[in-house]
Amino acid sequence: MKINEKIPELLTMKETCGLLKVHANTLRQWDKNGVLKAVRFGTRRDRRYKKEDVLSLLRGAPVDD
């Protein structure tokens, strides 16, 4: 099984931080600056990150909107 198959389609902030090895505040800044946009859910507006966007960032490719 490939790593791509083990990762859910939407990642939590904690999962994304672990994969990218960055702090949560970095993800918030990236979302604000358009580097890695988050999808917001629920009344708390929790952030989720698309697997394809995170993997693109890991490969060094630009993330599409």
GISUL-V91904 format. One record per residue. N is the residue number from 1. RES is the residue in three letters. PHI is phi in whole degrees, -180 to 180 (999 if undefined). Layout:
N | RES | PHI
N | RES | PHI
This chain:
1 | MET | 999
2 | LYS | -79
3 | ILE | -60
4 | ASN | -60
5 | GLU | -79
6 | LYS | -85
7 | ILE | -93
8 | PRO | -64
9 | GLU | -64
10 | LEU | -119
11 | LEU | -107
12 | THR | -73
13 | MET | -62
14 | LYS | -63
15 | GLU | -63
16 | THR | -67
17 | CYS | -59
18 | GLY | -64
19 | LEU | -67
20 | LEU | -90
21 | LYS | 57
22 | VAL | -131
23 | HIS | -78
24 | ALA | -58
25 | ASN | -64
26 | THR | -65
27 | LEU | -62
28 | ARG | -63
29 | GLN | -66
30 | TRP | -62
31 | ASP | -64
32 | LYS | -62
33 | ASN | -91
34 | GLY | 83
35 | VAL | -71
36 | LEU | -141
37 | LYS | -75
38 | ALA | -99
39 | VAL | -99
40 | ARG | -100
41 | PHE | -129
42 | GLY | 69
43 | THR | -71
44 | ARG | -84
45 | ARG | 59
46 | ASP | -60
47 | ARG | -90
48 | ARG | -132
49 | TYR | -119
50 | LYS | -70
51 | LYS | -56
52 | GLU | -63
53 | ASP | -69
54 | VAL | -65
55 | LEU | -66
56 | SER | -62
57 | LEU | -64
58 | LEU | -63
59 | ARG | -79
60 | GLY | 89
61 | ALA | -86
62 | PRO | -66
63 | VAL | -89
64 | ASP | -80
65 | ASP | -78
